[in-house]
Amino acid sequence: MEFFPHPQGLLGFEIFWEQASDASALIRVYEGELKGEGPWKVGDAVLTVLGCHGTDAELASLFADWKMQREMGVVYPSEDEIFTLARSYGAEV
């Protein structure tokens, strides 16, 4: 999962975005002002750190699967590739 400042709020890449045949389906702008110090709020969305009290068990399981894939050698895009893609969606990086 990746998040970037965006003129309209926050640009987010959902988990497994890099494996989707159409990554745009998993990349979206959360509109609104970023508020808080964790959990954070952007518009109607609430962002929490995975692993904190009250973590969504399904999301934690997905993240564990994603992390295992990284450890098994499944390639994740480079930081430069990620930043280039984020900029193509209007992110301020």
MDAnalysis code that builds the backbone (N, CA, C; Angstrom):
import MDAnalysis as mda
import numpy as np

u = mda.Universe.empty(279, n_residues=93, atom_resindex=np.repeat(np.arange(93), 3), trajectory=True)
u.add_TopologyAttr("name", ["N", "CA", "C"] * 93)
u.add_TopologyAttr("resid", np.arange(1, 94))
u.add_TopologyAttr("resname", ["MET", "GLU", "PHE", "PHE", "PRO", "HIS", "PRO", "GLN", "GLY", "LEU", "LEU", "GLY", "PHE", "GLU", "ILE", "PHE", "TRP", "GLU", "GLN", "ALA", "SER", "ASP", "ALA", "SER", "ALA", "LEU", "ILE", "ARG", "VAL", "TYR", "GLU", "GLY", "GLU", "LEU", "LYS", "GLY", "GLU", "GLY", "PRO", "TRP", "LYS", "VAL", "GLY", "ASP", "ALA", "VAL", "LEU", "THR", "VAL", "LEU", "GLY", "CYS", "HIS", "GLY", "THR", "ASP", "ALA", "GLU", "LEU", "ALA", "SER", "LEU", "PHE", "ALA", "ASP", "TRP", "LYS", "MET", "GLN", "ARG", "GLU", "MET", "GLY", "VAL", "VAL", "TYR", "PRO", "SER", "GLU", "ASP", "GLU", "ILE", "PHE", "THR", "LEU", "ALA", "ARG", "SER", "TYR", "GLY", "ALA", "GLU", "VAL"])
u.atoms.positions = np.array([
    [0.855, -1.168, 0.000],
    [0.000, 0.000, 0.000],
    [0.896, 1.223, 0.000],
    [0.515, 2.140, -0.838],
    [1.291, 3.364, -0.984],
    [0.338, 4.548, -0.871],
    [0.817, 5.633, -0.253],
    [0.019, 6.855, -0.142],
    [0.900, 8.056, -0.440],
    [0.302, 9.055, -1.140],
    [1.042, 10.238, -1.559],
    [0.155, 11.471, -1.428],
    [0.766, 12.625, -1.098],
    [-0.013, 13.864, -1.091],
    [-0.535, 14.150, -2.503],
    [-1.738, 14.660, -2.571],
    [-2.385, 14.968, -3.846],
    [-3.107, 16.304, -3.675],
    [-3.196, 17.114, -4.724],
    [-3.867, 18.414, -4.584],
    [-5.292, 18.318, -4.041],
    [-5.961, 17.184, -4.267],
    [-7.334, 17.032, -3.793],
    [-7.417, 16.254, -2.481],
    [-6.284, 15.808, -1.959],
    [-6.272, 15.053, -0.708],
    [-5.105, 14.092, -0.631],
    [-5.397, 12.804, -0.828],
    [-4.378, 11.766, -0.684],
    [-4.580, 10.723, -1.778],
    [-3.511, 10.391, -2.487],
    [-3.559, 9.344, -3.500],
    [-3.162, 8.032, -2.840],
    [-3.965, 7.000, -3.030],
    [-3.688, 5.710, -2.411],
    [-3.638, 4.585, -3.418],
    [-2.632, 3.705, -3.270],
    [-2.513, 2.479, -4.058],
    [-2.907, 1.349, -3.118],
    [-3.976, 0.656, -3.429],
    [-4.462, -0.421, -2.567],
    [-3.526, -1.635, -2.623],
    [-3.654, -2.509, -1.643],
    [-2.826, -3.695, -1.571],
    [-3.014, -4.546, -2.834],
    [-1.934, -5.086, -3.352],
    [-1.860, -5.893, -4.576],
    [-2.087, -5.081, -5.851],
    [-2.006, -3.759, -5.771],
    [-2.165, -2.932, -6.963],
    [-1.178, -3.324, -8.046],
    [0.026, -3.692, -7.632],
    [1.104, -3.973, -8.590],
    [0.878, -5.280, -9.359],
    [-0.054, -6.105, -8.903],
    [-0.330, -7.380, -9.561],
    [-1.590, -7.341, -10.416],
    [-2.315, -6.243, -10.353],
    [-3.572, -6.140, -11.095],
    [-3.311, -5.952, -12.585],
    [-4.158, -6.562, -13.409],
    [-4.033, -6.359, -14.853],
    [-4.337, -4.907, -15.211],
    [-5.149, -4.247, -14.403],
    [-5.451, -2.831, -14.568],
    [-5.281, -2.165, -13.208],
    [-4.069, -1.680, -12.943],
    [-3.765, -1.089, -11.634],
    [-4.660, 0.109, -11.318],
    [-5.167, 0.779, -12.344],
    [-5.992, 1.967, -12.097],
    [-7.237, 1.641, -11.272],
    [-7.677, 0.401, -11.294],
    [-8.834, 0.001, -10.491],
    [-8.510, 0.001, -8.999],
    [-7.208, -0.035, -8.660],
    [-6.786, -0.082, -7.262],
    [-6.025, 1.171, -6.828],
    [-6.100, 2.208, -7.649],
    [-5.453, 3.486, -7.340],
    [-6.547, 4.543, -7.315],
    [-6.619, 5.281, -6.196],
    [-7.683, 6.282, -6.106],
    [-7.264, 7.478, -5.278],
    [-7.984, 8.559, -5.469],
    [-7.777, 9.779, -4.685],
    [-8.827, 9.812, -3.584],
    [-8.342, 9.981, -2.356],
    [-9.216, 10.197, -1.203],
    [-9.315, 11.713, -1.058],
    [-10.457, 12.261, -1.390],
    [-10.612, 13.709, -1.398],
    [-10.861, 14.265, -0.006],
    [-10.198, 15.367, 0.284],
    [-10.378, 16.061, 1.548],
    [-9.045, 16.393, 2.184],
    [-9.110, 17.119, 3.264],
    [-7.917, 17.526, 4.009],
    [-7.462, 16.382, 4.914],
    [-6.169, 16.124, 4.926],
    [-5.594, 15.104, 5.808],
    [-5.562, 15.671, 7.222],
    [-6.194, 14.929, 8.157],
    [-6.287, 15.388, 9.541],
    [-5.875, 14.265, 10.488],
    [-5.394, 14.641, 11.653],
    [-5.100, 13.682, 12.706],
    [-3.642, 13.293, 12.770],
    [-3.362, 12.459, 13.775],
    [-2.000, 11.968, 13.991],
    [-1.994, 10.448, 14.088],
    [-2.997, 9.806, 13.567],
    [-3.120, 8.358, 13.599],
    [-4.116, 7.924, 14.655],
    [-5.297, 7.470, 14.279],
    [-5.681, 7.319, 12.870],
    [-5.870, 8.680, 12.202],
    [-5.675, 8.673, 10.896],
    [-5.824, 9.890, 10.110],
    [-7.153, 9.843, 9.394],
    [-7.641, 11.011, 9.025],
    [-8.882, 11.109, 8.271],
    [-8.633, 11.960, 7.034],
    [-9.212, 11.520, 5.940],
    [-9.203, 12.270, 4.688],
    [-10.627, 12.189, 4.167],
    [-11.338, 13.284, 4.226],
    [-12.747, 13.240, 3.842],
    [-13.475, 12.243, 4.736],
    [-14.143, 11.281, 4.114],
    [-14.875, 10.257, 4.864],
    [-14.028, 9.027, 5.177],
    [-12.815, 8.962, 4.650],
    [-11.948, 7.794, 4.854],
    [-11.171, 7.926, 6.163],
    [-11.003, 6.807, 6.850],
    [-10.201, 6.741, 8.071],
    [-9.031, 5.803, 7.794],
    [-7.810, 6.293, 8.015],
    [-6.601, 5.516, 7.769],
    [-5.941, 5.188, 9.100],
    [-5.699, 3.919, 9.336],
    [-5.020, 3.489, 10.552],
    [-3.780, 2.699, 10.178],
    [-2.846, 2.611, 11.102],
    [-1.641, 1.820, 10.896],
    [-2.000, 0.363, 11.117],
    [-1.660, -0.478, 10.159],
    [-1.934, -1.899, 10.280],
    [-1.157, -2.448, 11.462],
    [-1.829, -3.200, 12.295],
    [-1.190, -3.767, 13.479],
    [-1.562, -3.041, 14.756],
    [-2.199, -1.889, 14.614],
    [-2.653, -1.170, 15.800],
    [-3.900, -1.837, 16.364],
    [-4.232, -1.500, 17.573],
    [-5.433, -2.031, 18.233],
    [-6.645, -1.852, 17.318],
    [-7.410, -2.899, 17.140],
    [-8.607, -2.828, 16.328],
    [-8.354, -3.052, 14.845],
    [-7.177, -3.553, 14.484],
    [-6.865, -3.796, 13.084],
    [-7.868, -4.751, 12.454],
    [-8.203, -4.468, 11.221],
    [-9.088, -5.323, 10.440],
    [-8.380, -6.656, 10.171],
    [-8.937, -7.755, 10.666],
    [-8.301, -9.074, 10.541],
    [-8.126, -9.491, 9.084],
    [-9.101, -9.194, 8.242],
    [-9.003, -9.562, 6.821],
    [-7.863, -8.803, 6.149],
    [-7.760, -7.511, 6.426],
    [-6.684, -6.715, 5.845],
    [-5.329, -7.184, 6.360],
    [-5.249, -7.515, 7.642],
    [-3.999, -8.021, 8.216],
    [-3.576, -9.315, 7.518],
    [-4.531, -10.171, 7.215],
    [-4.242, -11.424, 6.514],
    [-3.765, -11.156, 5.087],
    [-4.420, -10.234, 4.395],
    [-3.989, -9.856, 3.045],
    [-2.575, -9.301, 3.059],
    [-2.284, -8.453, 4.044],
    [-0.950, -7.876, 4.150],
    [0.088, -8.965, 4.413],
    [-0.227, -9.932, 5.255],
    [0.702, -11.035, 5.523],
    [0.976, -11.808, 4.238],
    [-0.059, -12.047, 3.425],
    [0.130, -12.727, 2.138],
    [1.013, -11.900, 1.213],
    [0.758, -10.590, 1.149],
    [1.539, -9.693, 0.303],
    [3.004, -9.686, 0.739],
    [3.227, -9.607, 2.039],
    [4.586, -9.582, 2.575],
    [5.312, -10.900, 2.277],
    [4.622, -12.027, 2.398],
    [5.225, -13.315, 2.106],
    [5.649, -13.384, 0.643],
    [4.833, -12.836, -0.240],
    [5.193, -12.819, -1.659],
    [6.485, -12.040, -1.881],
    [6.641, -10.918, -1.186],
    [7.879, -10.136, -1.311],
    [9.071, -10.986, -0.858],
    [8.897, -11.682, 0.264],
    [9.973, -12.515, 0.806],
    [10.299, -13.694, -0.107],
    [9.308, -14.138, -0.894],
    [9.510, -15.260, -1.812],
    [10.095, -14.795, -3.146],
    [10.281, -13.499, -3.304],
    [10.936, -12.983, -4.497],
    [10.035, -12.377, -5.548],
    [8.732, -12.273, -5.288],
    [7.856, -11.617, -6.252],
    [8.283, -10.149, -6.332],
    [8.533, -9.687, -7.536],
    [9.091, -8.355, -7.741],
    [8.048, -7.270, -7.470],
    [8.472, -6.257, -6.738],
    [7.660, -5.076, -6.475],
    [8.313, -3.929, -7.232],
    [7.542, -3.025, -7.823],
    [8.141, -1.920, -8.579],
    [9.128, -1.110, -7.736],
    [10.107, -0.537, -8.418],
    [11.104, 0.292, -7.733],
    [10.462, 1.590, -7.252],
    [11.138, 2.253, -6.332],
    [10.644, 3.527, -5.816],
    [10.452, 4.532, -6.952],
    [11.400, 4.572, -7.891],
    [11.275, 5.488, -9.028],
    [10.044, 5.172, -9.874],
    [9.782, 3.896, -10.124],
    [8.599, 3.502, -10.893],
    [7.318, 3.885, -10.166],
    [7.318, 3.685, -8.856],
    [6.139, 4.018, -8.055],
    [5.902, 5.525, -8.065],
    [6.959, 6.308, -7.871],
    [6.817, 7.761, -7.880],
    [6.354, 8.259, -9.251],
    [6.878, 7.680, -10.318],
    [6.466, 8.072, -11.671],
    [4.980, 7.795, -11.866],
    [4.519, 6.630, -11.434],
    [3.109, 6.289, -11.550],
    [2.263, 7.231, -10.691],
    [2.704, 7.501, -9.473],
    [1.961, 8.401, -8.587],
    [1.843, 9.800, -9.212],
    [2.934, 10.283, -9.778],
    [2.888, 11.597, -10.440],
    [1.914, 11.593, -11.627],
    [1.806, 10.453, -12.317],
    [0.879, 10.386, -13.459],
    [-0.577, 10.515, -12.999],
    [-0.829, 10.270, -11.722],
    [-2.163, 10.434, -11.138],
    [-2.288, 11.771, -10.407],
    [-1.282, 12.630, -10.526],
    [-1.355, 13.969, -9.955],
    [-0.740, 14.125, -8.585],
    [-0.082, 13.071, -8.068],
    [0.530, 13.155, -6.732],
    [1.643, 14.190, -6.742],
    [1.856, 14.764, -5.591],
    [2.887, 15.796, -5.429],
    [4.135, 15.166, -4.825],
    [4.832, 14.353, -5.633],
    [6.081, 13.701, -5.192],
    [7.183, 13.962, -6.172],
])
